[in-house]
Amino acid sequence: MSDAPLPTTLDAWLARLEAAHPVGIDLGLERVAEVARRMGLLEGPIAERVITVAGTNGKGSTVALLEALARAHGLSTAAYTSPHLIRYNERLRLDGEEASDATLMAGFAAVERARLDGEPVSLTYFEVGTLGALWAIARRAPDLAILEVGLGGRLDAVNVIDPDVGIVTTVAQDHAAFLGTDLQQIGREKAGILRPGRPAVLGSRELPASVRQVAAELGAPVHAIGEDFDWDPAHPDPGLPLDNAATALKAFELAGVERDADACRRALAEVRLPGRMQWLGQWCLDVGHNPHAASYLAGRLAARPCAGRTWALLAMLGDKDADGVIEALAPAVDAWVTATLAGERARSAADLAGRLVGQGASVAHQAASPTAAAAWLAERLAPEDRVLVCGSFFTVGEVLEWLALSAPARQTEADPSGSEEAR
């Protein structure tokens, strides 16, 4: 990358970053920490308060809830999440607004200068994006920065920053090629974001014992849902999982903010998160892509019966547990349409269809892409039918774009309890 001039558009930057490192995921903090040191990101706090959120599912909604709470209390904010649904800019929000192309490109350029300042350091797409976002956040020095872990926790690029409060939402199997299948070990990896003496907020009632063990080893005070705090039904329902809302409220308090009851009510009433049980007319879009998230999603659909058929538009990546997702969703689905995502990591529509048939499901159609599947379904839906779009952020993002283009005036309806998949 060093010989070429710096790109002048965000798309050009992203294309360059995708081709820069030999592998897409390269866990470890040595390279990232060295570049962060060169950038001055380790010299002091990047914000007045930092909350880091790790977990298999529930990260995205917890971040959105924390951001809404902070904004309602008049705090300046920064929120870093991944992946995005449609635009890369979604990954960094500053004071509630997506970062501009110019802000993101300035961050990428700062990373590029630092990684070449001395022995060149190779960084992945995600690592450059994370360091660029942290640089942009540090320049703003907001009252609260909320950082979502990309994968795992201990070795994720986000973990170069010491949080004031660490959250572990849930622990389930996902990204097995990188994190393995042992839930105790996965729990230790996710608890790697915790820091000595700083609050650890545990947002699930069924975490492996290893999470508490790590907290005890660090001397991090534990605040666990169902034990030290819980959802208060006096609060307005935020339309997101209530355990995540309770977790966000507790973490916000532990970050040293004096909570105002009216501000909390406003935040919970107004928070929105695209792609989590998001209803657009007959279409329900959810980014769930592992069995744990799929089970929750099936339960929400079962609690909301419809007079017609429930279709599922399913497209997934090849490294996800497709059989487990299908098994979890099957009780809530009448007919399936499979689609192939773009890219080398994608699982084919034919592969998904074969797995569905193997579990006794009815496959109505196989499509070359999620948009092709959506178009096929749109021509066949009865007025009383509904469609669940799921399996990947890529699936939901592609269909969201298609829905916006095909029916700009569709009305968004928030489900009273949305599913959440963080990655």
C-alpha positions in Angstrom: 0.0 0.0 0.0 2.9 2.4 0.6 3.8 3.1 -3.0 0.3 4.1 -4.2 -1.1 7.6 -3.6 -3.8 7.8 -0.9 -7.4 7.2 -2.3 -9.6 10.2 -2.7 -13.0 8.5 -2.2 -14.3 6.3 0.6 -15.1 3.4 -1.9 -11.5 3.5 -3.2 -10.2 3.4 0.4 -12.3 0.4 1.3 -11.3 -1.5 -1.9 -7.7 -0.8 -1.0 -8.1 -2.0 2.6 -9.8 -5.2 1.5 -6.8 -6.1 -0.6 -4.0 -5.0 1.8 -3.7 -7.9 4.3 -3.3 -11.6 3.3 -6.3 -12.7 5.5 -9.5 -11.0 6.4 -9.4 -12.0 10.1 -6.1 -12.1 12.0 -6.7 -12.2 15.7 -4.1 -10.7 18.0 -3.3 -7.3 19.5 0.5 -6.9 18.8 0.2 -5.3 15.4 -2.8 -3.2 16.3 -1.3 -2.0 19.6 1.9 -1.0 17.9 0.1 1.2 15.4 -2.2 2.6 18.1 0.9 3.5 20.1 2.3 5.4 17.1 -1.0 7.2 16.7 -1.0 8.4 20.3 -4.2 6.4 21.1 -2.7 4.7 24.2 -1.4 7.9 25.8 -4.7 8.9 27.5 -8.4 8.2 27.4 -10.2 8.7 24.0 -13.3 9.9 25.8 -14.5 11.0 29.2 -16.0 7.6 29.7 -15.6 4.4 27.6 -18.0 1.4 27.7 -16.9 -1.7 25.7 -19.6 -4.3 24.7 -18.7 -7.9 24.0 -20.9 -11.0 23.5 -22.2 -13.4 20.9 -25.7 -11.8 20.5 -27.1 -8.5 21.9 -24.1 -6.2 21.3 -25.8 -4.0 18.7 -29.0 -3.4 20.7 -27.0 -2.7 23.8 -24.8 -0.1 22.0 -27.9 1.5 20.5 -29.6 1.7 23.9 -26.5 3.2 25.6 -26.2 5.7 22.8 -29.8 6.7 23.2 -29.5 7.0 26.9 -26.5 9.3 26.6 -28.0 11.5 24.0 -31.2 11.9 26.1 -29.0 13.0 29.0 -27.4 15.7 26.9 -24.0 13.9 26.6 -21.8 14.0 23.5 -21.3 10.5 22.1 -19.4 8.3 19.8 -20.5 4.7 19.0 -18.4 2.2 17.0 -20.1 -0.9 15.7 -19.7 -3.6 13.0 -20.5 -4.8 10.5 -22.7 -2.4 8.6 -26.0 -3.1 6.8 -25.8 -0.8 3.8 -23.2 2.0 4.2 -19.8 1.7 5.8 -20.5 5.0 7.5 -23.0 3.2 9.8 -20.0 1.8 11.7 -19.1 5.1 13.4 -21.7 7.5 14.8 -20.7 10.8 16.3 -23.4 12.6 18.3 -26.0 10.3 16.8 -25.0 11.0 13.2 -23.2 8.6 10.8 -19.6 9.7 10.2 -19.0 11.6 7.0 -16.8 10.1 4.2 -14.2 12.9 5.0 -14.0 11.8 8.7 -13.6 8.2 7.8 -10.9 8.9 5.2 -9.0 11.1 7.5 -8.9 8.3 10.0 -7.7 5.8 7.4 -5.0 8.2 6.4 -3.9 8.7 10.0 -3.6 4.9 10.3 -1.7 4.6 7.1 0.9 7.2 8.2 1.3 5.5 11.5 1.7 2.0 10.2 4.5 3.2 7.9 6.2 5.3 10.5 9.1 2.8 11.2 8.9 -0.9 10.4 5.8 -1.3 8.3 2.9 -3.0 10.0 0.3 -5.0 8.1 -3.3 -4.5 9.2 -6.6 -6.1 8.3 -9.6 -4.2 6.9 -11.3 -4.4 10.3 -8.1 -3.3 12.2 -7.6 -0.2 10.0 -11.3 0.6 10.4 -11.2 0.3 14.1 -8.0 2.3 14.5 -9.4 5.0 12.2 -12.6 5.2 14.2 -10.7 5.4 17.5 -8.6 8.2 16.1 -11.7 10.1 15.0 -13.3 9.5 18.4 -10.2 10.7 20.3 -10.2 13.9 18.2 -13.8 14.6 19.4 -13.1 13.5 23.0 -16.8 12.9 23.6 -18.5 12.5 27.0 -19.1 8.8 26.2 -17.6 6.4 23.7 -19.4 3.1 23.2 -17.3 0.4 21.5 -18.6 -2.8 20.2 -16.3 -5.8 19.9 -16.1 -7.3 16.4 -15.2 -10.9 17.2 -14.3 -12.5 20.5 -13.0 -9.9 22.9 -9.5 -10.5 24.3 -7.8 -10.4 20.9 -10.2 -8.0 19.1 -8.8 -4.7 17.9 -11.2 -2.7 20.0 -9.6 -4.2 23.1 -6.5 -1.9 22.8 -8.7 0.7 24.6 -9.2 0.3 28.3 -12.9 0.7 29.1 -14.4 2.2 32.3 -17.2 -0.4 32.1 -17.1 -3.8 30.4 -20.3 -5.6 29.2 -20.6 -9.2 28.3 -24.1 -9.6 26.8 -24.4 -13.4 25.9 -22.1 -16.3 25.2 -23.1 -18.8 22.5 -21.3 -20.6 19.7 -20.5 -18.5 16.6 -17.3 -18.0 14.6 -16.2 -21.5 15.5 -13.2 -21.4 13.1 -11.7 -18.6 15.3 -13.2 -19.1 18.8 -13.8 -22.8 18.8 -16.9 -24.6 20.2 -16.1 -24.7 24.0 -18.4 -22.2 25.6 -16.1 -21.9 28.7 -13.3 -20.9 26.4 -15.5 -18.6 24.4 -16.6 -17.0 27.6 -13.0 -16.4 28.7 -12.3 -14.7 25.3 -15.2 -12.4 25.6 -14.4 -11.6 29.2 -11.0 -10.5 28.0 -12.4 -7.0 27.6 -12.8 -6.6 31.4 -10.3 -4.6 33.3 -8.9 -4.8 36.9 -11.1 -3.0 39.4 -13.6 -1.7 36.8 -17.2 -2.8 36.7 -18.2 -5.9 34.7 -21.8 -6.0 33.7 -23.1 -9.4 32.8 -26.2 -9.2 30.6 -27.3 -12.8 30.4 -28.7 -15.2 33.0 -26.9 -18.1 31.4 -23.3 -17.2 31.0 -20.6 -19.8 31.4 -18.7 -19.8 34.7 -15.5 -18.7 32.9 -16.8 -15.1 32.6 -17.1 -14.7 36.3 -13.8 -16.5 36.8 -12.1 -13.9 34.6 -13.8 -11.1 36.5 -12.6 -12.6 39.8 -9.1 -13.0 38.6 -9.0 -9.3 37.6 -10.8 -8.0 40.7 -13.5 -6.6 38.5 -16.7 -6.0 40.4 -19.5 -8.1 38.9 -23.0 -6.7 38.3 -25.2 -9.6 36.9 -28.7 -9.4 35.5 -31.2 -11.3 37.7 -29.0 -10.9 40.7 -27.8 -7.3 41.1 -30.2 -5.6 38.7 -33.2 -6.5 36.4 -35.7 -5.0 34.0 -38.1 -2.6 35.6 -41.5 -3.0 34.0 -42.2 0.6 34.9 -39.9 1.7 32.0 -41.4 2.0 28.5 -40.7 -1.1 26.3 -37.9 -0.1 24.0 -38.8 -2.6 21.3 -35.5 -4.4 21.8 -34.7 -7.3 24.2 -35.5 -6.2 27.7 -32.4 -7.9 29.2 -30.3 -5.8 26.9 -32.2 -2.6 28.0 -31.7 -3.4 31.7 -28.0 -4.1 31.0 -27.6 -0.8 29.2 -29.3 1.1 32.0 -27.0 -0.5 34.6 -23.8 0.1 32.6 -24.8 3.7 32.0 -25.2 4.2 35.8 -21.9 2.5 36.5 -20.1 4.8 34.0 -20.8 7.5 36.5 -23.8 9.2 35.0 -26.6 10.3 37.3 -29.7 8.9 35.6 -32.7 11.1 35.1 -36.0 9.2 35.0 -37.5 11.4 32.3 -34.4 11.2 30.1 -34.4 7.4 30.5 -38.0 7.1 29.5 -37.4 9.3 26.4 -34.4 7.2 25.3 -36.2 3.9 25.7 -39.2 5.1 23.9 -37.3 6.5 20.9 -34.4 4.0 20.4 -34.4 2.2 17.0 -32.0 -0.3 15.5 -32.4 -1.4 11.8 -32.2 -5.1 11.0 -33.4 -6.4 14.4 -37.0 -7.6 14.1 -37.5 -4.6 11.8 -41.0 -4.8 10.1 -41.6 -3.1 6.8 -45.1 -4.0 5.9 -45.2 -7.8 5.4 -41.4 -8.1 5.6 -39.6 -8.8 8.9 -35.8 -8.3 8.7 -33.4 -9.7 11.3 -29.7 -10.2 11.1 -29.7 -13.3 13.3 -27.2 -15.9 12.0 -26.5 -18.4 14.8 -28.8 -20.9 16.6 -29.0 -18.8 19.7 -30.3 -15.8 17.8 -32.6 -17.9 15.6 -34.3 -19.5 18.7 -35.1 -16.0 20.0 -36.4 -15.0 16.6 -38.6 -18.0 16.3 -40.1 -17.3 19.7 -40.9 -13.7 18.7 -42.6 -14.9 15.5 -44.6 -17.5 17.4 -45.8 -14.8 19.8 -47.0 -12.8 16.8 -49.1 -15.2 14.7 -50.4 -14.3 11.2 -53.4 -15.5 9.2 -51.3 -16.6 6.2 -48.0 -18.3 5.6 -44.7 -17.4 7.1 -42.0 -17.5 4.4 -38.3 -17.4 5.2 -35.8 -15.8 2.9 -32.5 -17.4 4.0 -29.0 -16.6 2.8 -25.9 -17.3 5.0 -22.1 -17.4 5.0 -20.4 -20.7 4.8 -18.8 -20.5 8.2 -22.1 -20.3 10.1 -24.1 -23.2 11.6 -26.8 -23.4 8.9 -28.2 -26.6 10.3 -28.6 -25.2 13.8 -30.3 -22.0 12.4 -32.7 -24.0 10.3 -33.6 -26.3 13.2 -34.3 -23.3 15.5 -36.4 -21.4 12.9 -38.3 -24.4 11.5 -41.2 -24.3 13.9 -42.0 -20.7 12.9 -41.7 -21.1 9.2 -44.1 -22.6 6.6 -42.0 -22.3 3.4 -38.5 -21.3 2.5 -36.7 -19.5 -0.2 -32.9 -19.8 -0.3 -30.4 -17.4 -1.9 -26.7 -17.2 -2.5 -24.7 -14.3 -1.1 -21.9 -12.8 -3.1 -18.3 -13.6 -2.2 -16.1 -16.6 -1.5 -17.4 -17.0 2.1 -21.0 -17.5 0.9 -23.0 -20.7 1.2 -24.9 -21.5 -2.0 -28.7 -21.5 -2.2 -28.5 -25.1 -3.3 -26.5 -26.1 -0.2 -29.1 -24.4 2.1 -31.9 -26.0 0.2 -30.3 -29.4 0.6 -30.0 -28.9 4.3 -33.6 -27.7 4.6 -34.9 -30.7 2.7 -32.8 -33.0 4.9 -34.7 -31.6 7.9 -38.0 -32.1 6.2 -38.7 -28.5 5.2 -40.4 -27.2 2.1 -38.2 -25.2 -0.3 -40.2 -23.2 -2.7 -37.4 -21.5 -4.7 -33.6 -21.1 -5.0 -32.3 -17.7 -6.0 -29.0 -16.3 -7.2 -29.1 -13.5 -4.7 -31.2 -12.1 -1.8 -32.7 -9.4 -4.1 -33.7 -12.0 -6.7 -35.3 -14.0 -3.9 -37.1 -10.9 -2.6 -38.4 -10.1 -6.1 -39.6 -13.7 -6.6 -41.4 -13.6 -3.2 -43.0 -10.2 -3.8 -44.9 -11.5 -6.8 -46.3 -14.4 -4.8 -47.2 -13.1 -1.4 -50.8 -13.2 -0.3 -52.0 -10.2 1.6 -52.0 -12.2 4.9 -48.6 -13.7 4.4 -45.3 -12.4 5.9 -41.6 -12.9 5.1 -38.7 -13.3 7.5 -35.4 -12.2 5.9 -32.5 -13.6 7.9 -29.2 -15.4 8.0 -26.6 -12.6 7.7 -26.0 -8.9 7.9 -25.4 -9.1 4.1 -28.8 -10.7 3.5 -30.7 -8.1 5.5 -28.6 -5.2 4.0 -29.2 -6.3 0.5 -33.0 -6.7 1.0 -33.3 -3.5 2.9 -31.8 -1.7 -0.1 -34.2 -3.5 -2.5 -37.2 -2.7 -0.4 -36.2 1.0 -0.2 -35.9 1.1 -4.0 -39.0 -1.0 -4.8 -41.3 0.7 -2.3 -39.9 3.9 -0.9 -43.2 4.7 1.0 -43.3 1.4 2.9 -44.2 2.0 6.6 -41.8 0.8 9.2 -43.4 -1.0 12.1 -41.4 -1.8 15.3 -41.9 -5.2 16.8 -42.5 -5.0 20.6 -39.4 -7.1 21.3 -36.7 -7.2 18.6 -34.1 -9.9 18.1 -30.5 -8.8 18.1 -27.5 -10.4 16.5 -24.3 -8.4 17.0 -22.1 -9.9 14.4 
